[in-house]
């Protein structure tokens, strides 16, 4: 089961109480105060674990609490500190305050750690309050409470390229052919109910991560179908692969599907619609697809010059497509200064 959002409560440990104690030893009159401080509580720490891919482990446990610190003891002994509670999360998890919606941390890097709830300090024992005028203080401090927060966790998959398209466009078949992902494949809508991540290896040292994004239909940005739930997973990708089934007998519907999906991306997020895209005609082994490509090639190239035809069944065109994807991912985005320098260079030339 794929779970990509969950609400939990975290509670850091309270600090231990300070101790009120007086030294009692034979032949040592008026030994004085010797109560130790309370131990510090444990913090709640979030840690990125690349071996985890969903938030399902957090679905059934809603409260995560660190240990409280122990109280101080006599002979100026400080209480034992409480153990911190570590919560392991998949890379790509956004951590927000459930009440305000404020983004607290974006967990992206492997083994990244973030203290989400600070522990309470221990209270001071009566030894700390000894002075020239207060030789036998009985004053102590109680431990400070640890932080408590209610968090909304949202997972956005980290992938280099997102494969998008309407149901039955061939997204799952393609990712199963080019990567180690093994999604469920069948000829009916919404076969894929969860995003699938796969590592695509071109040659030694050359690879990228692809994600098959399910459930995009017309009206997805409004919550229809499964699209609204999963459109967010393509926001982090660097490149989009727009797959269209070209085996449709009606060429006009092929163009219509292209524009409908582009509208869904724009309505969901203007930034998403501006991501670089490669347009891919799937199922080109079908005679009808070959006919449609001949008829629509000029129109498709006009809306997107990056236009490829592939067949996941025969492998036609896939290798060229993969290298073009790698080339698109590797392109370095220019900074503002570099863009200005490039404009001046063009003007001088």
C-alpha positions as CSV (number, residue, x, y, z in Angstrom):
1,X,0.0,0.0,0.0
2,X,1.3,3.4,-0.9
3,X,0.7,6.1,1.7
4,X,1.9,9.6,0.8
5,X,0.5,11.8,3.6
6,X,-0.1,11.4,7.2
7,X,-0.6,13.4,10.4
8,X,1.3,12.6,13.6
9,X,2.0,14.1,17.0
10,X,5.5,14.3,18.4
11,X,6.4,14.8,22.0
12,X,9.9,15.5,23.2
13,X,10.9,14.3,26.7
14,X,10.5,16.5,29.8
15,X,13.6,17.3,31.8
16,X,14.0,15.5,35.2
17,X,13.4,17.3,38.4
18,X,16.2,18.7,40.5
19,X,16.9,16.9,43.8
20,X,16.8,18.3,47.3
21,X,19.4,16.5,49.4
22,X,21.8,17.2,52.2
23,X,25.1,15.6,52.8
24,X,25.0,13.2,55.7
25,X,28.3,11.7,56.8
26,X,29.9,10.7,60.1
27,X,32.3,13.3,61.4
28,X,31.1,15.8,58.7
29,X,28.8,18.3,60.5
30,X,26.8,20.6,58.4
31,X,27.7,18.8,55.2
32,X,25.5,21.2,53.2
33,X,23.3,20.7,50.1
34,X,24.3,18.1,47.5
35,X,21.1,17.6,45.4
36,X,22.0,17.0,41.7
37,X,20.3,18.4,38.6
38,X,17.6,16.5,36.7
39,X,18.6,14.8,33.4
40,X,17.7,16.3,30.0
41,X,14.8,14.8,28.2
42,X,15.1,13.1,24.8
43,X,14.4,15.0,21.5
44,X,12.3,13.8,18.6
45,X,14.6,13.5,15.5
46,X,13.5,13.0,11.9
47,X,15.9,11.0,9.7
48,X,15.9,10.2,6.0
49,X,16.1,6.5,5.2
50,X,16.5,5.8,1.4
51,X,15.3,2.2,2.0
52,X,11.8,3.5,2.9
53,X,9.5,4.5,0.0
54,X,6.1,5.3,1.7
55,X,4.7,6.7,4.9
56,X,2.7,3.6,5.7
57,X,4.6,2.8,8.9
58,X,3.3,6.0,10.4
59,X,-0.3,5.4,9.5
60,X,-1.0,3.2,12.5
61,X,1.0,5.0,15.1
62,X,0.0,8.6,15.6
63,X,2.0,9.6,18.7
64,X,5.8,9.5,18.9
65,X,7.3,10.3,22.3
66,X,10.9,10.6,23.5
67,X,11.9,9.5,27.0
68,X,11.8,11.9,29.9
69,X,14.9,12.7,31.9
70,X,15.4,11.2,35.3
71,X,15.4,13.2,38.5
72,X,18.6,14.2,40.1
73,X,20.0,12.4,43.1
74,X,22.1,13.1,46.2
75,X,25.9,13.5,46.1
76,X,25.4,16.0,43.3
77,X,24.5,13.2,40.8
78,X,22.8,14.4,37.7
79,X,19.8,12.3,36.5
80,X,20.1,10.2,33.5
81,X,19.1,11.9,30.2
82,X,16.2,10.5,28.2
83,X,16.7,8.7,24.9
84,X,15.8,10.6,21.8
85,X,13.1,9.2,19.5
86,X,14.2,8.8,15.9
87,X,11.5,8.7,13.2
88,X,12.7,7.3,9.8
89,X,11.1,8.8,6.7
90,X,11.5,8.3,3.0
91,X,13.5,10.9,1.0
92,X,11.2,13.6,-0.5
93,X,9.1,14.1,2.7
94,X,7.8,17.6,3.4
95,X,7.2,18.2,7.1
96,X,4.6,20.9,7.9
97,X,3.0,22.3,11.0
98,X,-0.5,20.7,11.0
99,X,-2.1,23.8,12.4
100,X,-0.5,26.6,10.5
101,X,0.6,24.8,7.3
102,X,4.2,26.2,7.7
103,X,6.9,24.2,6.1
104,X,9.3,23.1,8.8
105,X,11.8,21.0,6.8
106,X,12.1,19.4,3.4
107,X,13.8,16.0,3.9
108,X,15.6,15.2,0.6
109,X,19.2,14.0,1.3
110,X,20.1,10.5,2.4
111,X,20.8,10.2,6.2
112,X,19.7,13.9,6.7
113,X,18.6,14.5,10.2
114,X,16.4,17.2,11.7
115,X,15.4,17.8,15.4
116,X,11.7,18.5,15.1
117,X,10.9,18.7,18.8
118,X,13.5,19.9,21.3
119,X,13.9,18.2,24.7
120,X,13.2,19.9,28.0
121,X,16.2,20.7,30.2
122,X,16.5,19.2,33.6
123,X,15.8,21.3,36.7
124,X,18.5,22.4,39.0
125,X,19.1,20.6,42.4
126,X,19.4,22.5,45.7
127,X,23.3,22.3,45.4
128,X,23.0,25.0,42.7
129,X,21.3,27.4,45.0
130,X,24.0,27.4,47.8
131,X,25.5,30.8,48.5
132,X,27.2,32.7,51.3
133,X,23.8,33.8,52.7
134,X,21.9,30.6,51.9
135,X,23.9,27.8,53.3
136,X,21.1,25.2,53.4
137,X,18.7,25.9,50.5
138,X,15.8,23.7,50.0
139,X,14.9,25.3,46.6
140,X,14.9,23.0,43.5
141,X,13.6,23.4,40.0
142,X,11.2,21.0,38.2
143,X,12.3,19.8,34.8
144,X,11.3,21.9,31.7
145,X,8.7,20.4,29.4
146,X,9.7,19.1,26.0
147,X,8.2,20.5,22.8
148,X,5.0,19.0,21.4
149,X,3.9,19.4,17.8
150,X,1.3,18.1,15.5
151,X,2.9,17.4,12.1
152,X,1.5,16.9,8.6
153,X,3.9,14.8,6.5
154,X,3.6,14.8,2.8
155,X,5.7,12.7,0.5
156,X,6.7,13.9,-3.0
157,X,8.7,11.4,-4.9
158,X,12.2,12.3,-5.9
159,X,12.8,11.4,-9.5
160,X,14.7,12.9,-12.4
161,X,11.9,12.3,-15.0
162,X,8.2,11.9,-14.5
163,X,6.2,9.8,-17.1
164,X,2.8,11.3,-17.5
165,X,-0.2,10.6,-19.7
166,X,-3.8,9.5,-19.6
167,X,-4.7,5.9,-18.6
168,X,-3.6,3.2,-21.0
169,X,-1.0,5.3,-22.7
170,X,1.6,2.7,-22.0
171,X,3.4,4.4,-19.0
172,X,3.7,1.2,-16.9
173,X,4.8,-0.9,-19.8
174,X,7.5,1.6,-20.7
175,X,8.9,1.9,-17.1
176,X,9.0,-1.9,-16.8
177,X,11.0,-2.1,-20.0
178,X,13.6,0.6,-19.2
179,X,14.1,0.1,-15.5
180,X,13.9,-2.3,-12.5
181,X,10.3,-1.3,-11.7
182,X,7.7,-4.0,-12.0
183,X,4.2,-2.3,-12.0
184,X,0.9,-4.1,-12.5
185,X,0.0,-3.9,-16.2
186,X,-3.5,-4.6,-17.7
187,X,-5.8,-3.1,-20.3
188,X,-8.2,-1.1,-18.2
189,X,-8.2,2.4,-16.6
190,X,-6.3,2.9,-13.4
191,X,-4.3,-0.3,-13.5
192,X,-1.6,1.7,-11.8
193,X,-2.9,3.0,-8.4
194,X,0.5,4.1,-7.0
195,X,3.5,5.8,-8.4
196,X,6.3,3.5,-9.5
197,X,10.0,4.5,-9.2
198,X,12.6,2.8,-11.4
199,X,16.3,3.3,-11.9
200,X,17.2,3.5,-15.6
201,X,20.8,2.5,-16.4
202,X,22.2,3.4,-19.8
203,X,25.8,2.4,-19.3
204,X,28.3,2.4,-16.4
205,X,28.1,5.7,-14.6
206,X,25.1,6.8,-16.6
207,X,21.7,6.5,-15.0
208,X,18.6,8.4,-13.9
209,X,15.4,7.8,-11.9
210,X,12.1,7.7,-13.6
211,X,8.6,7.8,-12.0
212,X,5.4,6.4,-13.6
213,X,2.7,8.9,-12.4
214,X,-0.8,7.3,-12.4
215,X,-4.3,8.6,-12.4
216,X,-4.3,11.7,-14.6
217,X,-7.6,12.3,-16.3
218,X,-9.5,15.4,-17.4
219,X,-10.4,17.3,-14.3
220,X,-7.6,15.8,-12.3
221,X,-6.6,19.2,-10.9
222,X,-10.1,19.4,-9.3
223,X,-9.7,16.0,-7.6
224,X,-11.3,13.8,-10.2
225,X,-9.9,10.3,-10.6
226,X,-6.6,9.8,-8.9
227,X,-4.7,12.7,-10.6
228,X,-5.0,15.3,-7.8
229,X,-3.5,12.8,-5.4
230,X,-0.5,12.1,-7.6
231,X,0.1,15.3,-9.7
232,X,2.2,16.6,-6.8
233,X,4.7,13.8,-7.3
234,X,5.9,15.3,-10.6
235,X,6.6,18.7,-9.1
236,X,10.1,17.7,-8.1
237,X,11.0,16.1,-11.4
238,X,13.4,17.9,-13.7
239,X,11.9,16.6,-16.9
240,X,8.5,15.3,-18.0
241,X,7.8,12.5,-20.5
242,X,4.4,13.0,-22.0
243,X,3.2,9.7,-23.4
244,X,0.3,9.5,-25.9
245,X,-1.3,6.4,-27.3
246,X,-1.1,6.9,-31.1
247,X,-3.1,3.7,-31.9
248,X,-6.4,5.6,-31.6
249,X,-8.4,5.5,-34.9
250,X,-9.4,9.1,-34.5
251,X,-6.3,11.4,-35.0
252,X,-8.2,14.4,-33.7
253,X,-8.6,12.8,-30.3
254,X,-4.9,12.4,-30.1
255,X,-4.3,16.1,-30.4
256,X,-7.2,16.7,-28.0
257,X,-5.7,14.5,-25.3
258,X,-2.4,16.3,-25.6
259,X,-4.0,19.7,-25.0
260,X,-6.2,18.4,-22.2
261,X,-3.3,17.0,-20.2
262,X,-1.3,20.2,-20.7
263,X,-4.3,22.1,-19.4
264,X,-4.4,19.8,-16.3
265,X,-0.8,20.5,-15.5
266,X,-1.2,24.3,-15.9
267,X,-4.4,24.4,-13.7
268,X,-2.6,22.3,-11.0
269,X,0.6,24.4,-11.1
270,X,1.9,27.0,-13.5
271,X,5.5,26.0,-12.6
272,X,4.6,22.3,-13.4
273,X,3.4,23.2,-16.9
274,X,6.6,25.1,-17.6
275,X,8.9,22.1,-16.9
276,X,10.8,20.8,-20.0
277,X,8.9,18.0,-21.7
278,X,9.5,15.3,-24.3
279,X,6.5,14.3,-26.3
280,X,6.3,10.5,-27.0
281,X,4.1,8.6,-29.3
282,X,3.6,5.1,-27.9
283,X,2.6,1.8,-29.6
284,X,4.2,2.8,-32.9
285,X,4.3,-1.0,-33.8
286,X,0.6,-0.7,-34.5
287,X,-0.2,0.1,-38.2
288,X,-2.8,2.7,-37.1
289,X,-0.1,4.5,-35.0
290,X,2.2,4.7,-38.0
291,X,-0.5,6.2,-40.1
292,X,-1.3,8.7,-37.3
293,X,2.4,9.7,-37.0
294,X,2.6,10.5,-40.6
295,X,-0.5,12.6,-40.4
296,X,0.2,14.4,-37.1
297,X,4.0,14.6,-37.1
298,X,4.1,18.2,-38.2
299,X,1.4,19.2,-35.7
300,X,3.2,17.4,-32.8
301,X,6.6,18.9,-33.7
302,X,5.0,22.3,-33.8
303,X,3.6,22.0,-30.2
304,X,6.8,20.3,-29.0
305,X,10.0,20.0,-31.1
306,X,11.1,17.1,-28.8
307,X,8.9,14.5,-30.4
308,X,9.7,10.7,-30.4
309,X,7.9,7.6,-31.5
310,X,8.5,4.4,-29.5
311,X,7.2,0.8,-29.1
312,X,7.6,-0.8,-25.7
313,X,6.7,-4.1,-27.3
314,X,9.5,-4.2,-30.0
315,X,11.9,-1.7,-28.3
316,X,11.8,0.6,-31.3
317,X,13.0,4.2,-30.5
318,X,13.5,3.5,-26.8
319,X,17.3,3.7,-26.7
320,X,17.4,7.1,-28.6
321,X,14.7,8.4,-26.2
322,X,16.6,7.4,-23.1
323,X,19.8,9.2,-24.2
324,X,17.7,12.3,-25.1
325,X,16.2,12.1,-21.6
326,X,19.7,11.9,-20.1
327,X,20.8,14.8,-22.2
328,X,17.8,16.9,-21.0
329,X,18.4,16.0,-17.3
330,X,22.1,16.9,-17.6
331,X,21.5,20.4,-19.0
332,X,22.8,23.0,-16.6
333,X,20.3,25.7,-15.8
334,X,21.9,29.1,-16.4
335,X,22.0,31.6,-13.5
336,X,20.8,35.2,-14.1
337,X,24.4,36.5,-14.5
338,X,25.2,33.7,-17.0
339,X,22.0,34.6,-19.0
340,X,23.1,38.3,-19.1
341,X,26.6,37.3,-20.2
342,X,25.2,35.1,-22.9
343,X,23.0,38.0,-24.2
344,X,26.0,40.3,-24.4
345,X,28.0,37.6,-26.2
346,X,25.2,37.2,-28.8
347,X,25.0,41.0,-29.3
348,X,28.8,41.3,-29.7
349,X,28.8,38.4,-32.3
